[in-house]
């Protein structure tokens, strides 16, 4: 069920890249232990996918700047190298992600978060994260 739902969602590396901050906030929240364990397992896979994206980003910067191994380098905005970097990095981000959905329904996840002490997610966080979790109405989507 999860795989077919994921395919319908057409998750891209861009989705992973833009959700990094929201996933970090989610990982820091108190929640029901069984759900927290599933989120922990998923977040490890999510972080591995983020590391691959970051490695690609750094490799592109080094390639376009002509940096040697071990050199710290950056690309200045509004330069031909920067424009090329943006174009090539967007190609990386347009690749389909192989990350499987977290086997927790988004509604169950949100219900399990202990809201005491400001332990909450923003609407923007939820919008970025919902793609990575099973839908509450997944039976309708299969």
VENGIRA-V660372 format. One record per residue. N is the residue number from 0. SS is DSSP state (H for helix, E for strand, C for the rest). Layout:
n: <N,N>
ss: <SS,SS>
//
This chain:
n: <0,1,2,3,4,5,6,7,8,9,10,11,12,13,14,15,16,17,18,19,20,21,22,23,24,25,26,27,28,29,30,31,32,33,34,35,36,37,38,39,40,41,42,43,44,45,46,47,48,49,50,51,52,53,54,55,56,57,58,59,60,61,62,63,64,65,66,67,68,69,70,71,72,73,74,75,76,77,78,79,80,81,82,83,84,85,86,87,88,89,90,91,92,93,94,95,96,97,98,99,100,101,102,103,104,105,106,107,108,109,110,111,112,113,114,115,116,117,118,119,120,121,122,123,124,125,126,127,128,129,130,131,132,133,134,135,136,137,138,139,140,141>
ss: <C,H,H,H,H,H,H,H,H,C,C,E,H,H,H,H,H,H,C,H,H,H,H,H,H,H,H,C,C,C,E,C,H,H,H,H,H,H,H,H,H,H,H,H,H,H,H,H,H,H,H,H,H,H,H,H,H,H,H,H,H,H,H,H,H,C,C,C,C,C,C,C,C,C,C,C,C,C,C,H,H,H,H,H,H,H,H,H,H,H,H,H,H,C,C,E,C,C,C,C,C,E,E,E,E,H,H,H,H,H,H,H,E,C,C,H,H,H,C,C,C,C,H,H,H,H,H,H,H,H,H,H,E,E,C,C,C,H,H,H,H,C>
//
